[in-house]
Amino acid sequence: MTENTEVTASPAAAPQNPPDTLPDAGPHAAPDLVEAAGHPVGSGTIKASYDPRLANEDLAPLREQKWSSYNIFAFWMSDVHSVGGYVTAGSLFALGIASWQVLLALLVGIVIVQVFTNLVAKPSQSTGVPYPVINRAVFGVKGANIPAIIRGLIAVAWYGVQTFLAGEALNIVFLKFIPASAALVEPTFLGLSALGWISYAVLWFAQAALFWNGMETIRKFIDWAGPAVYVVMIALAIYLVSQAGWSNISLDLSAGEPLTGWASVGVFCTAVAIVVSYFSGPMLNFGDFARYGRSFKAVKRGNLLGLPVNFLFFSLLTVITASATVPVFGELITDPIHTVERIDTPFAILLGGLTFVTATVGINIVANFISPAFDFSNVAPQKISWRMGGMIAAVGSVLLLPWNWYNNADAIHYTLGVLGALIGPLFGILIAGYYVAARQRILVDDMFTMSPEGAYWYTNGYNRNGVLAIFLAGVPTVLLGVLPKLIADLGYFDISWIGNYTWFIGCGLGFVAFLWLERLSPQIPSFDGVTEGVVDGNTDTAA
């Protein structure tokens, strides 16, 4: 469908499927091995009109949306309460600006994250479909696989990294309580010690088992994991403060005199950008979770509690804990795993090690496991279920051997840097397509038809404006993310600081490029005057 600014819903929009492919018999229309094994199947409702090349029970609109504000709040706790979140928050206090400026930067950054998270949540919550499916309305039913694969590859790489980091915490527990495990530190295979392989395997299988049991089990896990980390973090802070004495703790972690004037403004903006960039992945992925929200109002309330409120409290807890390490251990320690290791008491190491393992598993599941599961399933729904998509991601994470390049800054910069730079453009295009071009009006059933008469067929299944916008916004954003460091490494001028702003640049370019192309050649239908089958995000029921 081209030059498509106004359409009406019609029977022709339904796919001409063979009558025996997807009978309208609810979630149990076709038996599968997962269901036969006693595991829960997907929660979507497949209609007889849905093309099997686009639909399965995991991708179809949900029969029931029941996540509360607390469930969303717990999601963000699992995402924030990680070793990476701890180190990121602590590092901002060492940038050279005053502590109050850091707190303000944290607040500004996390409010920006909250606003954009709400934006990406609405289309998925109102329609009950995950991120790759809602993209069919913007990129076309086939074109949506492009952002899905990009997002999936990013998640696979970081899934391996997070599993490796959790394994490092588990190594400490093994070494403390099983002294014989020290003999496994020296032997290495493919760059990782034997002990490292054991820890990695334990966590790999644990995460796979959790994921395999479905979203309801994952919801229960994150409902528990986030608060559990808080309990240990508070206990750790109280212990260190009691050892140091409050009067001996300085919350200013910066070295030397704090920056002032315009010099501090630049660092302040950098701190804001770091916060937004840190959450850029979960922001893009959030539609996969917002679809379960019982209402958009509940999702927004959960985001408020889980982002500004939770993140600021966690950041304060982080800086207090990190500051206390200076008088207690004689040096600043910004890694909570190393902090627990330095306490050197069996109970502290066991409790702390297992807690930070849990925290890392939590963020890995919600940020890096579920999203590629949907992404890869979207490519071939009848061949790749949500579970199969997740297992593809899990196996791929091992094949990447993340421990070999995680400590190599250049490897991260030139691999994940390229893919990560595309998160902003994908975000900007989705927002422009849904809120401006489509005006929040989605014909849900047409996202599951391959009929040329379908609203989202566009040109052979691709919206050329969406695909071209990825190129127009992605290429300059990737170049801005990669070339400045390369130029600096070659001894020329150094503008590598611009890498902190690639999400903003990419998001803006994606937004503008897509709307410009839509103005030149409109593709996305507006459904003016159509009510049947259209989900309107402007209505009270969606809000």
C-alpha positions as CSV (number, residue, x, y, z in Angstrom):
1,M,0.0,0.0,0.0
2,T,1.5,3.3,-1.1
3,E,0.5,7.0,-0.9
4,N,-1.8,5.8,2.0
5,T,-3.0,8.7,4.0
6,E,-6.6,7.6,4.6
7,V,-8.1,4.2,4.5
8,T,-11.1,2.3,5.7
9,A,-11.3,-1.1,7.3
10,S,-12.6,-3.6,4.9
11,P,-12.8,-7.4,4.6
12,A,-10.1,-7.3,1.9
13,A,-7.6,-6.4,4.7
14,A,-7.9,-9.9,6.1
15,P,-5.3,-12.4,4.8
16,Q,-6.5,-15.1,2.5
17,N,-5.3,-18.0,4.6
18,P,-6.0,-21.7,4.1
19,P,-9.0,-22.5,6.4
20,D,-7.0,-25.0,8.4
21,T,-4.0,-22.9,9.3
22,L,-5.1,-20.8,12.3
23,P,-8.7,-21.7,13.4
24,D,-10.3,-19.2,15.7
25,A,-10.2,-21.6,18.6
26,G,-8.4,-19.5,21.2
27,P,-5.0,-20.1,22.7
28,H,-5.1,-23.9,22.4
29,A,-5.8,-24.0,18.7
30,A,-2.7,-26.0,17.9
31,P,-0.8,-28.3,20.3
32,D,2.9,-27.7,20.7
33,L,5.7,-29.4,22.5
34,V,6.0,-26.6,25.1
35,E,2.3,-27.0,26.1
36,A,2.6,-30.8,26.1
37,A,5.5,-30.6,28.5
38,G,3.4,-28.7,31.0
39,H,4.9,-25.3,30.4
40,P,2.6,-22.2,29.9
41,V,2.0,-21.1,26.4
42,G,1.8,-17.5,25.1
43,S,-1.1,-15.3,26.3
44,G,-2.2,-13.9,23.0
45,T,-5.4,-14.5,21.1
46,I,-5.0,-15.6,17.5
47,K,-7.9,-14.9,15.2
48,A,-8.7,-16.9,12.1
49,S,-7.8,-14.0,9.9
50,Y,-4.2,-13.8,11.2
51,D,-1.6,-15.0,8.8
52,P,0.6,-17.8,10.3
53,R,3.7,-16.1,8.9
54,L,3.0,-13.2,11.3
55,A,1.3,-14.6,14.3
56,N,1.8,-17.0,17.2
57,E,0.5,-16.9,20.8
58,D,3.4,-14.9,22.0
59,L,3.1,-12.1,19.4
60,A,-0.7,-11.8,19.2
61,P,-2.6,-9.3,21.2
62,L,-3.0,-10.3,24.9
63,R,-6.2,-11.8,26.1
64,E,-5.6,-10.2,29.5
65,Q,-3.5,-7.3,30.7
66,K,-3.1,-7.5,34.5
67,W,0.3,-6.1,35.5
68,S,-0.1,-3.5,38.3
69,S,1.9,-0.4,39.0
70,Y,3.9,-2.4,41.5
71,N,4.9,-4.9,38.8
72,I,6.2,-2.1,36.6
73,F,7.9,-0.6,39.7
74,A,9.5,-3.9,40.4
75,F,10.6,-4.1,36.7
76,W,12.6,-0.9,37.1
77,M,14.0,-2.0,40.4
78,S,15.4,-5.1,38.7
79,D,16.8,-2.9,35.9
80,V,18.3,-0.3,38.2
81,H,19.6,-2.5,41.0
82,S,22.5,-4.0,39.2
83,V,26.3,-3.9,39.4
84,G,26.2,-1.7,36.2
85,G,23.7,0.7,37.7
86,Y,25.8,0.9,40.9
87,V,29.0,1.7,39.1
88,T,27.3,4.1,36.7
89,A,25.7,6.1,39.5
90,G,28.8,6.1,41.6
91,S,31.0,7.2,38.6
92,L,28.9,10.3,38.1
93,F,30.0,11.7,41.5
94,A,33.6,11.5,40.3
95,L,33.2,13.6,37.2
96,G,34.4,16.7,38.9
97,I,31.2,18.6,39.6
98,A,29.6,19.3,43.0
99,S,27.5,16.6,44.6
100,W,24.3,18.7,44.3
101,Q,25.0,19.1,40.6
102,V,25.4,15.4,40.2
103,L,22.1,14.8,42.0
104,L,20.4,17.4,39.8
105,A,21.9,15.7,36.7
106,L,20.6,12.3,37.9
107,L,17.1,13.8,38.4
108,V,17.1,15.6,35.0
109,G,18.4,12.5,33.2
110,I,16.0,10.1,34.8
111,V,13.0,12.4,34.2
112,I,13.9,12.4,30.5
113,V,14.0,8.6,30.7
114,Q,10.6,8.5,32.3
115,V,9.1,10.8,29.7
116,F,10.4,8.8,26.8
117,T,9.6,5.5,28.4
118,N,6.0,6.6,28.7
119,L,6.0,7.4,25.0
120,V,7.3,4.0,24.0
121,A,4.9,2.3,26.4
122,K,1.6,3.6,25.1
123,P,1.4,1.9,21.7
124,S,2.2,-1.5,23.1
125,Q,0.0,-1.1,26.2
126,S,-3.0,0.1,24.1
127,T,-2.7,-2.7,21.6
128,G,-1.4,-5.5,23.8
129,V,1.5,-6.4,21.4
130,P,5.3,-6.3,21.9
131,Y,7.8,-3.9,20.3
132,P,8.5,-5.8,17.0
133,V,4.8,-6.1,16.3
134,I,3.9,-2.5,16.9
135,N,6.7,-1.6,14.5
136,R,4.8,-3.3,11.7
137,A,2.5,-0.3,11.7
138,V,5.5,2.0,11.0
139,F,8.0,-0.2,9.0
140,G,5.5,-2.6,7.4
141,V,4.7,-6.2,8.3
142,K,8.0,-7.3,6.8
143,G,10.1,-4.2,7.3
144,A,9.5,-4.5,11.1
145,N,12.1,-7.3,11.1
146,I,14.9,-4.7,10.4
147,P,14.6,-2.9,13.8
148,A,13.8,-6.2,15.5
149,I,17.0,-7.8,14.3
150,I,19.1,-4.8,15.2
151,R,17.6,-4.7,18.7
152,G,18.0,-8.5,19.1
153,L,21.7,-8.4,18.2
154,I,22.4,-5.7,20.8
155,A,20.6,-7.6,23.4
156,V,22.4,-10.9,22.7
157,A,25.8,-9.2,23.1
158,W,24.8,-7.6,26.4
159,Y,23.2,-10.8,27.6
160,G,26.6,-12.5,27.4
161,V,28.3,-9.6,29.1
162,Q,25.9,-9.5,32.0
163,T,26.0,-13.3,32.5
164,F,29.8,-13.1,32.6
165,L,29.7,-10.3,35.2
166,A,27.3,-12.3,37.3
167,G,29.7,-15.2,37.0
168,E,32.5,-13.1,38.4
169,A,30.4,-12.6,41.5
170,L,29.6,-16.3,41.8
171,N,33.4,-17.0,41.5
172,I,33.9,-15.1,44.7
173,V,31.4,-17.3,46.5
174,F,33.0,-20.5,45.2
175,L,36.5,-19.4,46.2
176,K,35.4,-18.5,49.7
177,F,33.3,-21.6,50.5
178,I,35.0,-24.2,48.3
179,P,38.8,-23.6,48.7
180,A,39.6,-26.4,46.2
181,S,38.0,-24.3,43.5
182,A,41.1,-22.1,43.5
183,A,42.8,-24.9,41.4
184,L,40.3,-24.1,38.6
185,V,41.4,-20.5,38.2
186,E,44.6,-21.2,36.3
187,P,43.3,-23.6,33.6
188,T,41.7,-21.7,30.8
189,F,39.7,-22.5,27.6
190,L,38.9,-19.9,25.0
191,G,40.0,-17.2,27.3
192,L,38.0,-18.1,30.3
193,S,39.1,-20.0,33.4
194,A,37.6,-23.4,34.3
195,L,36.0,-21.8,37.3
196,G,34.6,-19.0,35.1
197,W,33.1,-21.6,32.8
198,I,31.4,-23.4,35.7
199,S,30.0,-20.1,37.0
200,Y,28.9,-19.0,33.6
201,A,27.2,-22.4,32.9
202,V,25.4,-22.3,36.3
203,L,24.0,-18.9,35.6
204,W,23.3,-19.6,31.9
205,F,21.1,-22.6,32.9
206,A,19.5,-20.8,35.8
207,Q,18.4,-17.9,33.6
208,A,17.2,-20.3,30.8
209,A,15.1,-22.2,33.3
210,L,13.6,-19.0,34.7
211,F,12.8,-17.7,31.2
212,W,11.4,-21.0,30.0
213,N,8.7,-21.0,32.6
214,G,7.1,-17.9,31.0
215,M,6.3,-14.3,31.7
216,E,4.3,-15.0,34.9
217,T,7.2,-16.7,36.5
218,I,9.5,-13.8,35.4
219,R,7.0,-11.3,36.8
220,K,7.1,-13.1,40.2
221,F,10.9,-13.2,40.1
222,I,11.4,-9.5,39.4
223,D,8.7,-8.6,42.0
224,W,11.0,-10.3,44.6
225,A,14.5,-9.6,43.2
226,G,14.4,-5.8,43.2
227,P,13.4,-5.4,46.9
228,A,15.8,-8.1,47.9
229,V,18.7,-6.2,46.5
230,Y,17.5,-3.1,48.3
231,V,17.6,-4.9,51.6
232,V,21.2,-6.0,51.1
233,M,22.3,-2.6,49.8
234,I,20.8,-0.8,52.8
235,A,22.5,-3.4,55.2
236,L,25.8,-2.9,53.4
237,A,25.5,0.9,53.7
238,I,24.6,0.7,57.4
239,Y,27.5,-1.6,58.1
240,L,30.1,0.5,56.3
241,V,28.8,3.8,57.8
242,S,29.0,2.2,61.3
243,Q,32.5,1.1,60.6
244,A,33.6,4.5,59.2
245,G,31.6,6.9,61.4
246,W,29.4,9.4,59.7
247,S,31.7,12.3,60.4
248,N,34.5,10.6,58.5
249,I,32.4,10.2,55.3
250,S,32.6,12.7,52.5
251,L,29.9,12.5,49.8
252,D,32.1,14.3,47.3
253,L,33.9,11.6,45.4
254,S,35.5,13.9,42.8
255,A,39.3,14.3,42.8
256,G,40.6,17.8,43.2
257,E,38.6,21.0,43.3
258,P,35.1,20.8,41.8
259,L,34.6,22.4,38.4
260,T,32.8,25.7,38.3
261,G,31.3,28.0,35.7
262,W,30.9,26.9,32.1
263,A,33.3,24.0,32.7
264,S,30.8,22.5,35.1
265,V,27.9,23.0,32.7
266,G,29.5,20.8,30.1
267,V,30.1,18.0,32.6
268,F,26.6,18.4,33.9
269,C,25.2,17.8,30.4
270,T,27.5,14.9,30.0
271,A,26.2,13.4,33.2
272,V,22.6,13.8,32.0
273,A,23.5,12.1,28.7
274,I,25.2,9.2,30.5
275,V,22.0,8.5,32.5
276,V,19.8,8.6,29.4
277,S,22.3,6.5,27.4
278,Y,22.5,3.9,30.2
279,F,18.7,3.4,30.1
280,S,18.4,3.6,26.3
281,G,18.1,-0.2,25.8
282,P,15.4,-0.7,28.5
283,M,13.6,2.3,27.1
284,L,13.4,0.8,23.6
285,N,12.5,-2.6,25.1
286,F,9.8,-1.3,27.5
287,G,6.9,-1.9,25.1
288,D,7.5,-5.7,25.6
289,F,6.5,-5.2,29.3
290,A,4.1,-2.3,29.0
291,R,1.8,-4.5,26.9
292,Y,1.1,-6.4,30.1
293,G,0.0,-3.3,32.0
294,R,-3.7,-3.3,33.1
295,S,-3.9,0.4,32.0
296,F,-1.7,3.1,30.7
297,K,-2.3,5.0,33.9
298,A,-0.9,2.0,35.9
299,V,2.1,1.9,33.7
300,K,2.8,5.6,34.1
301,R,2.5,5.3,37.9
302,G,4.9,2.4,37.9
303,N,7.4,4.4,35.8
304,L,7.2,7.3,38.3
305,L,8.0,5.1,41.2
306,G,10.5,3.0,39.5
307,L,12.5,5.8,37.7
308,P,12.8,9.2,39.5
309,V,11.9,8.0,43.0
310,N,13.7,4.6,42.9
311,F,16.7,5.7,40.9
312,L,17.4,8.8,43.1
313,F,17.2,6.7,46.3
314,F,19.4,4.0,44.8
315,S,21.9,6.6,43.7
316,L,22.1,8.2,47.2
317,L,22.5,4.7,48.7
318,T,25.3,4.1,46.1
319,V,27.2,7.2,46.9
320,I,26.9,6.7,50.7
321,T,28.2,3.2,50.3
322,A,31.0,4.1,48.0
323,S,32.0,7.1,50.1
324,A,32.3,4.9,53.2
325,T,34.8,2.6,51.5
326,V,37.4,5.3,51.6
327,P,37.7,5.5,55.4
328,V,37.0,1.8,55.9
329,F,39.4,0.3,53.3
330,G,41.6,3.3,52.5
331,E,40.5,3.6,48.9
332,L,37.4,4.3,46.9
333,I,35.7,1.2,45.7
334,T,32.8,1.7,43.2
335,D,32.1,-2.0,42.5
336,P,29.8,-3.5,45.1
337,I,31.1,-7.0,44.4
338,H,34.7,-5.9,45.3
339,T,33.3,-4.1,48.4
340,V,31.6,-7.2,49.7
341,E,34.8,-9.2,48.9
342,R,36.9,-6.7,51.0
343,I,34.6,-7.2,54.0
344,D,35.9,-10.8,54.1
345,T,33.4,-12.4,56.3
346,P,31.7,-15.6,55.1
347,F,28.2,-14.4,55.7
348,A,28.8,-11.1,54.0
349,I,30.4,-12.7,51.0
350,L,27.6,-15.3,50.7
351,L,24.8,-12.9,51.1
352,G,26.4,-10.1,49.0
353,G,27.6,-12.4,46.3
354,L,24.3,-14.2,45.8
355,T,22.4,-10.9,46.0
356,F,24.4,-9.3,43.2
357,V,24.2,-12.4,41.2
358,T,20.4,-12.1,41.6
359,A,20.5,-8.5,40.7
360,T,22.5,-9.2,37.5
361,V,20.2,-12.0,36.5
362,G,17.2,-9.7,37.1
363,I,18.5,-7.0,34.7
364,N,19.7,-9.6,32.2
365,I,16.2,-11.3,32.0
366,V,14.3,-8.0,31.7
367,A,16.7,-6.1,29.5
368,N,18.5,-8.7,27.4
369,F,16.6,-12.0,27.3
370,I,12.9,-11.1,26.7
371,S,13.5,-8.6,23.9
372,P,15.5,-10.8,21.5
373,A,13.0,-13.6,22.3
374,F,10.2,-11.4,20.8
375,D,12.5,-10.1,18.1
376,F,13.6,-13.5,16.7
377,S,10.1,-14.9,17.1
378,N,8.9,-12.0,15.0
379,V,11.1,-13.1,12.1
380,A,9.4,-16.5,11.7
381,P,6.5,-16.9,14.2
382,Q,5.5,-20.4,13.3
383,K,9.1,-21.7,13.4
384,I,10.5,-19.6,16.2
385,S,8.4,-19.4,19.4
386,W,9.1,-16.8,22.1
387,R,11.0,-19.5,24.0
388,M,13.0,-20.6,21.0
389,G,13.9,-17.0,20.3
390,G,15.2,-16.6,23.8
391,M,17.3,-19.8,23.5
392,I,18.7,-18.5,20.2
393,A,19.8,-15.4,22.1
394,A,21.2,-17.5,25.0
395,V,23.3,-19.7,22.7
396,G,24.5,-16.8,20.7
397,S,25.7,-15.0,23.8
398,V,28.1,-18.0,24.5
399,L,29.3,-18.1,20.9
400,L,30.3,-14.4,21.1
401,L,32.8,-15.3,24.0
402,P,32.0,-11.9,25.7
403,W,34.7,-12.2,28.3
404,N,37.4,-11.9,25.6
405,W,36.2,-8.5,24.4
406,Y,34.4,-7.0,27.4
407,N,37.7,-5.7,28.9
408,N,38.8,-4.4,25.5
409,A,37.4,-0.8,25.2
410,D,38.1,-0.7,21.5
411,A,36.2,-3.9,20.8
412,I,33.2,-2.7,22.7
413,H,33.4,0.7,21.0
414,Y,33.5,-0.6,17.5
415,T,31.1,-3.5,17.9
416,L,28.4,-2.6,20.4
417,G,29.1,1.1,19.7
418,V,27.8,0.7,16.1
419,L,24.7,-1.3,17.1
420,G,24.1,0.9,20.2
421,A,24.2,4.0,18.1
422,L,21.1,2.8,16.2
423,I,18.9,2.7,19.3
424,G,18.2,6.4,19.1
425,P,17.1,6.4,15.5
426,L,14.8,3.4,16.0
427,F,13.3,5.2,19.0
428,G,12.8,8.4,17.1
429,I,11.2,6.7,14.1
430,L,8.7,4.8,16.2
431,I,7.7,7.9,18.1
432,A,7.3,9.9,14.9
433,G,5.4,7.1,13.2
434,Y,2.9,6.4,16.0
435,Y,2.3,9.8,17.5
436,V,2.6,12.1,14.5
437,A,2.0,10.1,11.3
438,A,-0.5,7.6,12.7
439,R,-1.9,9.9,15.3
440,Q,-2.0,7.0,17.8
441,R,-4.6,5.1,15.7
442,I,-3.7,1.5,15.0
443,L,-5.7,-1.1,13.1
444,V,-4.5,-4.0,15.2
445,D,-5.6,-6.9,13.0
446,D,-3.9,-5.5,10.0
447,M,-0.5,-6.0,11.7
448,F,-1.1,-9.7,11.3
449,T,-2.1,-9.9,7.6
450,M,0.1,-10.4,4.5
451,S,-2.7,-9.3,2.2
452,P,-1.6,-6.6,-0.2
453,E,-4.9,-4.9,0.8
454,G,-3.7,-4.7,4.4
455,A,-3.1,-1.2,5.8
456,Y,0.5,-2.1,6.7
457,W,1.5,-4.0,3.6
458,Y,2.8,-0.7,2.0
459,T,5.2,-1.8,-0.8
460,N,5.8,-5.6,-0.7
461,G,5.5,-5.5,3.1
462,Y,8.0,-2.6,3.6
463,N,7.3,1.1,4.4
464,R,10.1,2.6,2.4
465,N,10.0,5.7,4.5
466,G,10.8,3.8,7.7
467,V,13.6,1.8,6.0
468,L,15.1,4.9,4.4
469,A,14.9,6.8,7.7
470,I,17.0,4.1,9.5
471,F,19.7,4.7,6.9
472,L,19.5,8.5,6.9
473,A,19.5,8.7,10.7
474,G,21.6,5.6,11.5
475,V,24.6,6.3,9.2
476,P,25.5,9.8,10.6
477,T,24.8,8.6,14.2
478,V,27.1,5.6,13.8
479,L,29.8,7.8,12.3
480,L,29.5,10.2,15.2
481,G,29.7,7.4,17.6
482,V,32.8,5.7,16.1
483,L,34.9,8.2,14.1
484,P,35.7,10.7,16.9
485,K,37.5,8.0,18.9
486,L,39.3,6.8,15.8
487,I,40.5,10.3,15.0
488,A,41.6,10.9,18.6
489,D,43.5,7.5,18.6
490,L,45.3,8.6,15.4
491,G,46.6,11.7,17.3
492,Y,44.3,14.3,15.8
493,F,41.8,16.4,17.6
494,D,39.7,14.8,20.3
495,I,35.9,15.3,20.1
496,S,35.1,11.8,21.5
497,W,32.8,13.5,24.1
498,I,30.2,13.6,21.4
499,G,29.7,9.9,21.9
500,N,27.8,10.6,25.0
501,Y,25.1,12.3,23.0
502,T,24.6,9.8,20.1
503,W,21.2,8.7,21.5
504,F,19.9,12.2,21.5
505,I,21.3,12.9,18.0
506,G,20.1,9.6,16.6
507,C,16.6,10.0,18.1
508,G,16.3,13.5,16.7
509,L,17.6,12.5,13.3
510,G,15.3,9.5,13.1
511,F,12.2,11.6,14.2
512,V,12.9,14.4,11.6
513,A,14.0,12.1,8.8
514,F,10.9,9.9,9.0
515,L,8.5,12.9,9.2
516,W,10.2,14.6,6.3
517,L,9.8,11.4,4.2
518,E,6.2,11.0,5.2
519,R,5.5,14.6,4.2
520,L,7.1,14.0,0.8
521,S,5.3,10.7,0.2
522,P,2.7,9.8,2.9
523,Q,2.5,6.1,3.7
524,I,1.1,5.6,7.1
525,P,-2.7,5.5,7.1
526,S,-4.7,7.8,9.4
527,F,-7.9,5.9,9.6
528,D,-10.0,9.1,9.7
529,G,-13.6,8.2,10.3
530,V,-12.8,4.5,11.0
531,T,-13.7,3.1,14.3
532,E,-14.1,-0.7,13.8
533,G,-11.0,-2.5,14.7
534,V,-9.0,0.7,15.4
535,V,-7.3,1.2,18.7
536,D,-7.1,4.9,19.4
537,G,-4.5,5.9,21.9
538,N,-6.1,9.3,22.3
539,T,-9.2,7.8,23.9
540,D,-9.7,7.5,27.7
541,T,-9.8,3.8,27.5
542,A,-6.2,3.7,26.2
543,A,-5.0,6.3,28.7
